[in-house]
Amino acid sequence: MAAAPLKNILIVEDERDVIDLLTLNLRRAGGFNILTASDGVDGLQKAREQQRMPSVWGGRDWLTGGALASYQSDFPAIFRRAATLVDYVLKGQKPAEIPFEQATKLELVVDKRAARALGITVPQTLLLAANEVIE
């Protein structure tokens, strides 16, 4: 089954516009996605908080800003594997001959404080699947 195309993608480069965009799009049916430049992340977090919207980020550092969860690769495992790949190259193997690898170990962290603040009950199955639950 082919994935559905993304709808309503907004590229936000000025965080002052984020709250207006969220308010406008919350009134429309179908939802939306926001892609933001790194300098707009603070504005996105503020807007998300004002609109009481749950968010899942690609790094646990965002949980301090009120995000509901983070889901990311296990970076220590990636770095260990990278060291092995460097060793192959240093022993003479050509980089083009080394097979591409994809992270297989992911880390899910759920922040129950954020869930309570948003009035959300996190399903028990998700809590059990999480690597860490912040109370």
N, C-alpha and C positions, 0 to 999 in steps of 0.2 A: 504494500500500500504506500503510495507516494505521500510525502508530507504536504500539508496545505501551505500555500504561500503566506508569508507574513503580511498582515494588514496594518495600515495606519502606523507606519514607522516614522518616528520623529527624531531628527537629529538636533539636539539642543546644545548650543555652545555658550549661551549666556544664561546663567542660573536665575537671573531675574525673571525670565520668561517661563520657568518651569511651573510655578504655581498656577499661572494663567492657563497653561496648556493642560495641566491636570484637571483643573476645574471645568474647562471647556469639554474635554474628552470624557470626563466622568458622566456628563449629561447625554452622551451619545451611546447608542447601543453597540455592542460588539467588542468593547474594550480596545486596548491599544498597547503598544510596546514603546518604550523610550530607549534610545541609545544616546548616551551622553559622553561628551569629552570629559577628561579627568577633572577639569576645573569646574565642571557643573555638578559634580557628585554631591557636594554639600547642599546645594540648592534642591537637588532631587530628594535627598534625605529629609530636608525641612518640609518640602511639599508633601512627601509621603506621610510624614507625621501629622501634618495639618489635616490631610484628607483621610486619615486613619486607614491607610492602605498597607496591607502586608507586602513585604519585599523579601526576595531571596537573592543573595549576592554570591559572587564567586570568590569570596575570601572572608575568613572569620573576623578580620579586623573591622568589617562593617557592622558587626553585631553590637559594638559599643555605640553605634549611632542609632540603635533602635530597630535594626532589621530583624525579621522573624527567624531567618535561617541563613546558613551559608552552605554551599556545596562546591567543593573544589578538589583538585588533585592533591594527593599526599606529596607535598614538595620534598620532604626528606627522602622519600623513596625515589623520586625523580632524580634528585642530585646523586644519590648512590648509584643509580643506573647510569647516569651521565659519566660518572667516574669510570665505570666499566667500559663504556664506549670510547672514552679518551684513551684508555689502556690499549684497546684494539688498534687504534690509529698509531699510537706510539710504538707498537710492536710491528708496524708495517702494513696493516690492512688499509686498503683505500676506503675513504669515507663513503664513496658511491656504492661500495659493495656491502656496507653495513645495512641490514634491513631497518626500515622505519619502525619505530616503536610508539605505541600509544599508552598513556597512563591507564592502568587497570584498577588501581586502588584509589578510591575517592573517599572524601571525608564529609560527612553531614553533621552539622552542628545546629541544634534548635535552641532558640532563646525563649523559654517559657515566660519570662518577664515581659518581653515584647508582645507575646500572644495575649497575656492578661491585659496589657495596656490597650490592645486593639479589640478586646472582647472576643477573642478567638479561642476555641478549644482545639488543641492540636490532637489529632487522632492518636490513640495508643500505639497503633501499628507504626506510625511515623516516629514516635518517641523511641520505640524499641529498635527501629532500624538506625537511629542516629548513633554516631560515634560518641557524641557528647551532648548532654542536655544541660543548659544553663538554667538553674532555678532562680 
